[in-house]
């Protein structure tokens, strides 16, 4: 595991918590994705990403995240306008993705099977 992120699985939902101040590069994003794949044990599961205070996200990391299709849907959770701007890359994601300011709201959206799976917004 990295000092830049932690990951775990609870009730068939994957969680990725980025460390405050993390600069997300493509290699770091790949490391996180590999760990999440292992936690998923071959299943396509939803993911909650807690961004809270990351310092940056490289273009190559953004492109890789948007192209990756290993998750059912992705909820990005941030704690302010900087996180919301950084999450803006997700509007072109291949996976339904939304931005939230609380983990409870993110989990409710993840769990809502009746929600439109084609709806992607940051």
Buried (B, 14 or more C-beta within 10 A) or exposed (E): EEEBBBBEBEEEBBBBBBBEEBEBBBEBBBBBBEBBBEBBEEEEBBBBBBBBBBEEBBEEBBBBBBEBEBBBBBBBBBBEEBBBEBBBBBEEBEBBBBBBEEBEBBBEBBEEEEBEEEEBEB
